[in-house]
Amino acid sequence: MTAGGFNPIYRTRILIWVLISAALLLFAFANAHLVYVAFKSQPDCVPHLTEANENGKFRAAKPAC
């Protein structure tokens, strides 16, 4: 040990583990926020075709609203 505190090797190891922990916490909170926003935001119903038109291809299979 040096007179000023921790050995520089230990200080570096502690700094690395603190940075890794902070990055993992940031990743976890960002994903939790994305899950929260995904469940809280529900888009409104939009007008759509329910019957086949002259093209007959593009319409909602099962409208949810």
N, CA, C and O atoms as a CHARMM CRD file, in Angstrom:
* protein
*
  260
    1    1 MET  N      0.83100  -1.19000   0.00000 PROA 1      0.00000
    2    1 MET  CA     0.00000   0.00000   0.00000 PROA 1      0.00000
    3    1 MET  C      0.87000   1.24700   0.00000 PROA 1      0.00000
    4    1 MET  O      1.95700   1.28700   0.57800 PROA 1      0.00000
    5    2 THR  N      0.36200   2.22400  -0.65000 PROA 2      0.00000
    6    2 THR  CA     1.06900   3.49600  -0.64000 PROA 2      0.00000
    7    2 THR  C      0.57500   4.31200   0.54700 PROA 2      0.00000
    8    2 THR  O     -0.42500   3.96900   1.17800 PROA 2      0.00000
    9    3 ALA  N      1.27500   5.37800   0.83800 PROA 3      0.00000
   10    3 ALA  CA     0.91200   6.20400   1.98100 PROA 3      0.00000
   11    3 ALA  C     -0.38200   6.96300   1.73100 PROA 3      0.00000
   12    3 ALA  O     -1.05400   7.36400   2.68100 PROA 3      0.00000
   13    4 GLY  N     -0.73800   7.16500   0.48000 PROA 4      0.00000
   14    4 GLY  CA    -1.91100   7.96700   0.16500 PROA 4      0.00000
   15    4 GLY  C     -3.21800   7.19400   0.10500 PROA 4      0.00000
   16    4 GLY  O     -4.26700   7.80500  -0.10200 PROA 4      0.00000
   17    5 GLY  N     -3.20100   5.88700   0.27500 PROA 5      0.00000
   18    5 GLY  CA    -4.44500   5.13500   0.20400 PROA 5      0.00000
   19    5 GLY  C     -4.24800   3.79900  -0.46700 PROA 5      0.00000
   20    5 GLY  O     -3.32300   3.05700  -0.13700 PROA 5      0.00000
   21    6 PHE  N     -5.12200   3.49100  -1.41600 PROA 6      0.00000
   22    6 PHE  CA    -5.07800   2.19900  -2.09700 PROA 6      0.00000
   23    6 PHE  C     -3.91700   2.12100  -3.07800 PROA 6      0.00000
   24    6 PHE  O     -3.42100   3.13300  -3.57200 PROA 6      0.00000
   25    7 ASN  N     -3.51500   0.92700  -3.33400 PROA 7      0.00000
   26    7 ASN  CA    -2.54500   0.63800  -4.38200 PROA 7      0.00000
   27    7 ASN  C     -3.18000   1.01000  -5.72000 PROA 7      0.00000
   28    7 ASN  O     -4.37300   0.76400  -5.89800 PROA 7      0.00000
   29    8 PRO  N     -2.45300   1.58500  -6.65800 PROA 8      0.00000
   30    8 PRO  CA    -3.05000   1.98300  -7.94300 PROA 8      0.00000
   31    8 PRO  C     -3.71300   0.82800  -8.68400 PROA 8      0.00000
   32    8 PRO  O     -4.68100   1.04600  -9.41200 PROA 8      0.00000
   33    9 ILE  N     -3.21800  -0.38800  -8.51700 PROA 9      0.00000
   34    9 ILE  CA    -3.84600  -1.53400  -9.18000 PROA 9      0.00000
   35    9 ILE  C     -5.24400  -1.75500  -8.62000 PROA 9      0.00000
   36    9 ILE  O     -6.18700  -1.98300  -9.37800 PROA 9      0.00000
   37   10 TYR  N     -5.38400  -1.69100  -7.29900 PROA 10     0.00000
   38   10 TYR  CA    -6.69300  -1.88000  -6.68500 PROA 10     0.00000
   39   10 TYR  C     -7.64400  -0.74300  -7.02600 PROA 10     0.00000
   40   10 TYR  O     -8.84100  -0.95500  -7.21700 PROA 10     0.00000
   41   11 ARG  N     -7.10000   0.45900  -7.10000 PROA 11     0.00000
   42   11 ARG  CA    -7.92400   1.61900  -7.45900 PROA 11     0.00000
   43   11 ARG  C     -8.47900   1.44900  -8.88400 PROA 11     0.00000
   44   11 ARG  O     -9.63800   1.76900  -9.14900 PROA 11     0.00000
   45   12 THR  N     -7.64400   0.94600  -9.78400 PROA 12     0.00000
   46   12 THR  CA    -8.07300   0.71500 -11.16500 PROA 12     0.00000
   47   12 THR  C     -9.13400  -0.37200 -11.22500 PROA 12     0.00000
   48   12 THR  O    -10.12300  -0.24100 -11.94700 PROA 12     0.00000
   49   13 ARG  N     -8.93100  -1.44400 -10.47000 PROA 13     0.00000
   50   13 ARG  CA    -9.92900  -2.51800 -10.44600 PROA 13     0.00000
   51   13 ARG  C    -11.26300  -2.03300  -9.90000 PROA 13     0.00000
   52   13 ARG  O    -12.31900  -2.36700 -10.43700 PROA 13     0.00000
   53   14 ILE  N    -11.21500  -1.25600  -8.84600 PROA 14     0.00000
   54   14 ILE  CA   -12.45600  -0.71100  -8.26900 PROA 14     0.00000
   55   14 ILE  C    -13.13800   0.18700  -9.28500 PROA 14     0.00000
   56   14 ILE  O    -14.35500   0.11000  -9.45300 PROA 14     0.00000
   57   15 LEU  N    -12.38400   1.03100  -9.96100 PROA 15     0.00000
   58   15 LEU  CA   -12.95900   1.91700 -10.96600 PROA 15     0.00000
   59   15 LEU  C    -13.59700   1.12600 -12.09900 PROA 15     0.00000
   60   15 LEU  O    -14.68100   1.48200 -12.56300 PROA 15     0.00000
   61   16 ILE  N    -12.95400   0.07200 -12.54800 PROA 16     0.00000
   62   16 ILE  CA   -13.51400  -0.75700 -13.62000 PROA 16     0.00000
   63   16 ILE  C    -14.82100  -1.39000 -13.17400 PROA 16     0.00000
   64   16 ILE  O    -15.79900  -1.36800 -13.92100 PROA 16     0.00000
   65   17 TRP  N    -14.86000  -1.95700 -11.96400 PROA 17     0.00000
   66   17 TRP  CA   -16.09100  -2.59700 -11.47700 PROA 17     0.00000
   67   17 TRP  C    -17.21100  -1.56900 -11.26600 PROA 17     0.00000
   68   17 TRP  O    -18.37900  -1.87900 -11.50100 PROA 17     0.00000
   69   18 VAL  N    -16.87700  -0.37900 -10.83500 PROA 18     0.00000
   70   18 VAL  CA   -17.89200   0.66600 -10.67500 PROA 18     0.00000
   71   18 VAL  C    -18.45200   1.06500 -12.03900 PROA 18     0.00000
   72   18 VAL  O    -19.66100   1.25000 -12.17900 PROA 18     0.00000
   73   19 LEU  N    -17.59600   1.19900 -13.03600 PROA 19     0.00000
   74   19 LEU  CA   -18.06000   1.56300 -14.37900 PROA 19     0.00000
   75   19 LEU  C    -18.91300   0.44700 -14.99800 PROA 19     0.00000
   76   19 LEU  O    -19.92000   0.72700 -15.65000 PROA 19     0.00000
   77   20 ILE  N    -18.51400  -0.81000 -14.79700 PROA 20     0.00000
   78   20 ILE  CA   -19.30400  -1.92700 -15.31200 PROA 20     0.00000
   79   20 ILE  C    -20.67100  -1.96500 -14.62800 PROA 20     0.00000
   80   20 ILE  O    -21.68900  -2.17200 -15.28700 PROA 20     0.00000
   81   21 SER  N    -20.69600  -1.76700 -13.32300 PROA 21     0.00000
   82   21 SER  CA   -21.96200  -1.76000 -12.58500 PROA 21     0.00000
   83   21 SER  C    -22.86100  -0.61900 -13.04700 PROA 21     0.00000
   84   21 SER  O    -24.06800  -0.79900 -13.21300 PROA 21     0.00000
   85   22 ALA  N    -22.27500   0.54400 -13.25100 PROA 22     0.00000
   86   22 ALA  CA   -23.06200   1.68800 -13.71100 PROA 22     0.00000
   87   22 ALA  C    -23.63300   1.43600 -15.10500 PROA 22     0.00000
   88   22 ALA  O    -24.78100   1.78900 -15.37600 PROA 22     0.00000
   89   23 ALA  N    -22.84900   0.83200 -15.98400 PROA 23     0.00000
   90   23 ALA  CA   -23.33500   0.53700 -17.33400 PROA 23     0.00000
   91   23 ALA  C    -24.46300  -0.48000 -17.29600 PROA 23     0.00000
   92   23 ALA  O    -25.44200  -0.34200 -18.02900 PROA 23     0.00000
   93   24 LEU  N    -24.34100  -1.50600 -16.44900 PROA 24     0.00000
   94   24 LEU  CA   -25.40900  -2.50300 -16.33200 PROA 24     0.00000
   95   24 LEU  C    -26.68100  -1.89900 -15.74800 PROA 24     0.00000
   96   24 LEU  O    -27.78000  -2.23700 -16.18700 PROA 24     0.00000
   97   25 LEU  N    -26.54900  -1.01900 -14.77200 PROA 25     0.00000
   98   25 LEU  CA   -27.72300  -0.35100 -14.21000 PROA 25     0.00000
   99   25 LEU  C    -28.39000   0.54600 -15.24800 PROA 25     0.00000
  100   25 LEU  O    -29.61600   0.57200 -15.35400 PROA 25     0.00000
  101   26 LEU  N    -27.59400   1.27000 -16.00100 PROA 26     0.00000
  102   26 LEU  CA   -28.14800   2.12400 -17.05600 PROA 26     0.00000
  103   26 LEU  C    -28.88700   1.28600 -18.09200 PROA 26     0.00000
  104   26 LEU  O    -29.97300   1.66400 -18.53100 PROA 26     0.00000
  105   27 PHE  N    -28.31300   0.15900 -18.48700 PROA 27     0.00000
  106   27 PHE  CA   -28.95100  -0.74800 -19.43900 PROA 27     0.00000
  107   27 PHE  C    -30.27000  -1.28700 -18.88300 PROA 27     0.00000
  108   27 PHE  O    -31.26700  -1.34500 -19.60300 PROA 27     0.00000
  109   28 ALA  N    -30.27900  -1.67700 -17.61500 PROA 28     0.00000
  110   28 ALA  CA   -31.49700  -2.21900 -16.99800 PROA 28     0.00000
  111   28 ALA  C    -32.58000  -1.15300 -16.90600 PROA 28     0.00000
  112   28 ALA  O    -33.74000  -1.43000 -17.21000 PROA 28     0.00000
  113   29 PHE  N    -32.22800   0.05600 -16.49400 PROA 29     0.00000
  114   29 PHE  CA   -33.22200   1.12700 -16.38900 PROA 29     0.00000
  115   29 PHE  C    -33.74800   1.53900 -17.76100 PROA 29     0.00000
  116   29 PHE  O    -34.93200   1.84900 -17.89600 PROA 29     0.00000
  117   30 ALA  N    -32.89800   1.54800 -18.77000 PROA 30     0.00000
  118   30 ALA  CA   -33.35800   1.90100 -20.11200 PROA 30     0.00000
  119   30 ALA  C    -34.33800   0.85900 -20.63400 PROA 30     0.00000
  120   30 ALA  O    -35.34600   1.21400 -21.24500 PROA 30     0.00000
  121   31 ASN  N    -34.05900  -0.42100 -20.40400 PROA 31     0.00000
  122   31 ASN  CA   -34.98400  -1.45900 -20.84400 PROA 31     0.00000
  123   31 ASN  C    -36.28000  -1.42100 -20.05300 PROA 31     0.00000
  124   31 ASN  O    -37.35100  -1.63700 -20.62000 PROA 31     0.00000
  125   32 ALA  N    -36.20600  -1.15100 -18.76000 PROA 32     0.00000
  126   32 ALA  CA   -37.41900  -1.03300 -17.95000 PROA 32     0.00000
  127   32 ALA  C    -38.27100   0.13000 -18.45100 PROA 32     0.00000
  128   32 ALA  O    -39.49700   0.03200 -18.49100 PROA 32     0.00000
  129   33 HSD  N    -37.62800   1.22500 -18.83100 PROA 33     0.00000
  130   33 HSD  CA   -38.37100   2.36800 -19.36700 PROA 33     0.00000
  131   33 HSD  C    -39.05000   2.00300 -20.68700 PROA 33     0.00000
  132   33 HSD  O    -40.19600   2.39000 -20.91600 PROA 33     0.00000
  133   34 LEU  N    -38.36400   1.26900 -21.55000 PROA 34     0.00000
  134   34 LEU  CA   -38.96300   0.85800 -22.82400 PROA 34     0.00000
  135   34 LEU  C    -40.17100  -0.05200 -22.60300 PROA 34     0.00000
  136   34 LEU  O    -41.17900   0.07500 -23.29700 PROA 34     0.00000
  137   35 VAL  N    -40.07300  -0.96000 -21.64900 PROA 35     0.00000
  138   35 VAL  CA   -41.20400  -1.84000 -21.34800 PROA 35     0.00000
  139   35 VAL  C    -42.36400  -1.02500 -20.78700 PROA 35     0.00000
  140   35 VAL  O    -43.51500  -1.26000 -21.15500 PROA 35     0.00000
  141   36 TYR  N    -42.08200  -0.08300 -19.91100 PROA 36     0.00000
  142   36 TYR  CA   -43.12000   0.77500 -19.34100 PROA 36     0.00000
  143   36 TYR  C    -43.83500   1.57100 -20.43200 PROA 36     0.00000
  144   36 TYR  O    -45.06500   1.62300 -20.45700 PROA 36     0.00000
  145   37 VAL  N    -43.08500   2.17800 -21.31400 PROA 37     0.00000
  146   37 VAL  CA   -43.67800   2.97800 -22.38800 PROA 37     0.00000
  147   37 VAL  C    -44.48900   2.09000 -23.32900 PROA 37     0.00000
  148   37 VAL  O    -45.54500   2.50100 -23.81000 PROA 37     0.00000
  149   38 ALA  N    -44.00900   0.89100 -23.59100 PROA 38     0.00000
  150   38 ALA  CA   -44.72900  -0.02400 -24.48700 PROA 38     0.00000
  151   38 ALA  C    -46.08300  -0.40900 -23.91600 PROA 38     0.00000
  152   38 ALA  O    -47.05200  -0.53400 -24.66500 PROA 38     0.00000
  153   39 PHE  N    -46.17000  -0.59900 -22.60700 PROA 39     0.00000
  154   39 PHE  CA   -47.44500  -0.98200 -22.00700 PROA 39     0.00000
  155   39 PHE  C    -48.36000   0.21200 -21.78900 PROA 39     0.00000
  156   39 PHE  O    -49.58000   0.05200 -21.82400 PROA 39     0.00000
  157   40 LYS  N    -47.81800   1.40200 -21.56500 PROA 40     0.00000
  158   40 LYS  CA   -48.64200   2.57700 -21.28400 PROA 40     0.00000
  159   40 LYS  C    -49.16800   3.27100 -22.53200 PROA 40     0.00000
  160   40 LYS  O    -50.20300   3.93300 -22.46300 PROA 40     0.00000
  161   41 SER  N    -48.50100   3.14600 -23.65700 PROA 41     0.00000
  162   41 SER  CA   -48.94700   3.84700 -24.85800 PROA 41     0.00000
  163   41 SER  C    -49.75800   2.89500 -25.72600 PROA 41     0.00000
  164   41 SER  O    -49.24200   1.90100 -26.23500 PROA 41     0.00000
  165   42 GLN  N    -50.99600   3.20800 -25.88100 PROA 42     0.00000
  166   42 GLN  CA   -51.87800   2.43400 -26.74000 PROA 42     0.00000
  167   42 GLN  C    -52.34400   3.35900 -27.86200 PROA 42     0.00000
  168   42 GLN  O    -52.97600   4.37800 -27.58500 PROA 42     0.00000
  169   43 PRO  N    -52.05700   3.03900 -29.09200 PROA 43     0.00000
  170   43 PRO  CA   -52.49500   3.90600 -30.18400 PROA 43     0.00000
  171   43 PRO  C    -54.01100   3.85800 -30.33400 PROA 43     0.00000
  172   43 PRO  O    -54.64500   2.83800 -30.06000 PROA 43     0.00000
  173   44 ASP  N    -54.57400   4.96500 -30.76700 PROA 44     0.00000
  174   44 ASP  CA   -56.00600   5.01200 -31.02500 PROA 44     0.00000
  175   44 ASP  C    -56.32900   4.20700 -32.27100 PROA 44     0.00000
  176   44 ASP  O    -55.46800   3.94400 -33.11100 PROA 44     0.00000
  177   45 CYS  N    -57.57700   3.82900 -32.36400 PROA 45     0.00000
  178   45 CYS  CA   -58.00900   3.10600 -33.55600 PROA 45     0.00000
  179   45 CYS  C    -57.99000   4.05100 -34.75700 PROA 45     0.00000
  180   45 CYS  O    -58.35100   5.22300 -34.64400 PROA 45     0.00000
  181   46 VAL  N    -57.58000   3.54600 -35.86700 PROA 46     0.00000
  182   46 VAL  CA   -57.55200   4.33000 -37.09500 PROA 46     0.00000
  183   46 VAL  C    -58.56500   3.72900 -38.05600 PROA 46     0.00000
  184   46 VAL  O    -58.81600   2.52500 -38.01900 PROA 46     0.00000
  185   47 PRO  N    -59.14300   4.54800 -38.90800 PROA 47     0.00000
  186   47 PRO  CA   -60.08400   4.00000 -39.89000 PROA 47     0.00000
  187   47 PRO  C    -59.36300   3.05100 -40.84200 PROA 47     0.00000
  188   47 PRO  O    -58.25900   3.33600 -41.30500 PROA 47     0.00000
  189   48 HSD  N    -60.00000   1.92600 -41.12400 PROA 48     0.00000
  190   48 HSD  CA   -59.40800   0.94500 -42.02000 PROA 48     0.00000
  191   48 HSD  C    -60.51500   0.22900 -42.77900 PROA 48     0.00000
  192   48 HSD  O    -61.68800   0.28800 -42.41000 PROA 48     0.00000
  193   49 LEU  N    -60.12100  -0.43100 -43.82000 PROA 49     0.00000
  194   49 LEU  CA   -61.09400  -1.17900 -44.61100 PROA 49     0.00000
  195   49 LEU  C    -61.50100  -2.44100 -43.87400 PROA 49     0.00000
  196   49 LEU  O    -60.65500  -3.17200 -43.35900 PROA 49     0.00000
  197   50 THR  N    -62.79700  -2.69000 -43.82700 PROA 50     0.00000
  198   50 THR  CA   -63.25700  -3.94000 -43.21500 PROA 50     0.00000
  199   50 THR  C    -63.77800  -4.90200 -44.26900 PROA 50     0.00000
  200   50 THR  O    -63.91300  -6.10000 -44.02000 PROA 50     0.00000
  201   51 GLU  N    -64.06500  -4.37900 -45.42600 PROA 51     0.00000
  202   51 GLU  CA   -64.52600  -5.21500 -46.54400 PROA 51     0.00000
  203   51 GLU  C    -63.50800  -5.11100 -47.66900 PROA 51     0.00000
  204   51 GLU  O    -62.79500  -4.11500 -47.79400 PROA 51     0.00000
  205   52 ALA  N    -63.45400  -6.13300 -48.46600 PROA 52     0.00000
  206   52 ALA  CA   -62.52500  -6.11800 -49.59800 PROA 52     0.00000
  207   52 ALA  C    -62.98600  -5.08900 -50.62300 PROA 52     0.00000
  208   52 ALA  O    -64.17400  -4.99500 -50.93300 PROA 52     0.00000
  209   53 ASN  N    -62.03900  -4.32200 -51.14300 PROA 53     0.00000
  210   53 ASN  CA   -62.38000  -3.35600 -52.19500 PROA 53     0.00000
  211   53 ASN  C    -62.02100  -3.94700 -53.55000 PROA 53     0.00000
  212   53 ASN  O    -61.87900  -5.16200 -53.69000 PROA 53     0.00000
  213   54 GLU  N    -61.87500  -3.07700 -54.55000 PROA 54     0.00000
  214   54 GLU  CA   -61.59500  -3.60000 -55.88900 PROA 54     0.00000
  215   54 GLU  C    -60.25100  -4.33400 -55.95500 PROA 54     0.00000
  216   54 GLU  O    -60.09700  -5.27200 -56.73800 PROA 54     0.00000
  217   55 ASN  N    -59.28600  -3.91500 -55.14600 PROA 55     0.00000
  218   55 ASN  CA   -58.01500  -4.64400 -55.10600 PROA 55     0.00000
  219   55 ASN  C    -58.13900  -5.90000 -54.25000 PROA 55     0.00000
  220   55 ASN  O    -57.58200  -6.94500 -54.58700 PROA 55     0.00000
  221   56 GLY  N    -58.87200  -5.79500 -53.14100 PROA 56     0.00000
  222   56 GLY  CA   -59.16000  -6.93800 -52.30400 PROA 56     0.00000
  223   56 GLY  C    -58.02300  -7.46300 -51.46000 PROA 56     0.00000
  224   56 GLY  O    -58.16400  -8.51100 -50.83100 PROA 56     0.00000
  225   57 LYS  N    -56.91100  -6.77600 -51.42600 PROA 57     0.00000
  226   57 LYS  CA   -55.75700  -7.33300 -50.72100 PROA 57     0.00000
  227   57 LYS  C    -55.53800  -6.71300 -49.34400 PROA 57     0.00000
  228   57 LYS  O    -55.33700  -7.42900 -48.36300 PROA 57     0.00000
  229   58 PHE  N    -55.57500  -5.41100 -49.27100 PROA 58     0.00000
  230   58 PHE  CA   -55.08300  -4.72800 -48.09400 PROA 58     0.00000
  231   58 PHE  C    -56.22300  -4.30200 -47.19100 PROA 58     0.00000
  232   58 PHE  O    -56.89500  -3.30300 -47.44600 PROA 58     0.00000
  233   59 ARG  N    -56.43600  -5.07600 -46.12400 PROA 59     0.00000
  234   59 ARG  CA   -57.40300  -4.70900 -45.10100 PROA 59     0.00000
  235   59 ARG  C    -57.01500  -5.42700 -43.82400 PROA 59     0.00000
  236   59 ARG  O    -56.19000  -6.34100 -43.83900 PROA 59     0.00000
  237   60 ALA  N    -57.60900  -5.01100 -42.72500 PROA 60     0.00000
  238   60 ALA  CA   -57.27900  -5.61200 -41.43800 PROA 60     0.00000
  239   60 ALA  C    -57.83800  -7.02500 -41.35600 PROA 60     0.00000
  240   60 ALA  O    -58.99600  -7.25600 -41.70500 PROA 60     0.00000
  241   61 ALA  N    -57.04400  -7.94500 -40.90800 PROA 61     0.00000
  242   61 ALA  CA   -57.50100  -9.32600 -40.79000 PROA 61     0.00000
  243   61 ALA  C    -58.48600  -9.45300 -39.62200 PROA 61     0.00000
  244   61 ALA  O    -59.56900 -10.01600 -39.78800 PROA 61     0.00000
  245   62 LYS  N    -58.12800  -8.94600 -38.46600 PROA 62     0.00000
  246   62 LYS  CA   -58.98900  -8.93400 -37.28300 PROA 62     0.00000
  247   62 LYS  C    -58.85600  -7.56100 -36.64800 PROA 62     0.00000
  248   62 LYS  O    -57.86800  -7.31200 -35.95600 PROA 62     0.00000
  249   63 PRO  N    -59.79500  -6.67200 -36.85000 PROA 63     0.00000
  250   63 PRO  CA   -59.68100  -5.37000 -36.20000 PROA 63     0.00000
  251   63 PRO  C    -59.80700  -5.50900 -34.68800 PROA 63     0.00000
  252   63 PRO  O    -60.65500  -6.25700 -34.20200 PROA 63     0.00000
  253   64 ALA  N    -58.97800  -4.80100 -33.95200 PROA 64     0.00000
  254   64 ALA  CA   -58.96600  -4.89100 -32.49800 PROA 64     0.00000
  255   64 ALA  C    -59.93700  -3.90900 -31.85000 PROA 64     0.00000
  256   64 ALA  O    -60.14900  -3.97600 -30.64000 PROA 64     0.00000
  257   65 CYS  N    -60.53200  -3.00000 -32.62200 PROA 65     0.00000
  258   65 CYS  CA   -61.42000  -2.03600 -31.99300 PROA 65     0.00000
  259   65 CYS  C    -62.74300  -1.95200 -32.71400 PROA 65     0.00000
  260   65 CYS  O    -63.61600  -1.18200 -32.31400 PROA 65     0.00000
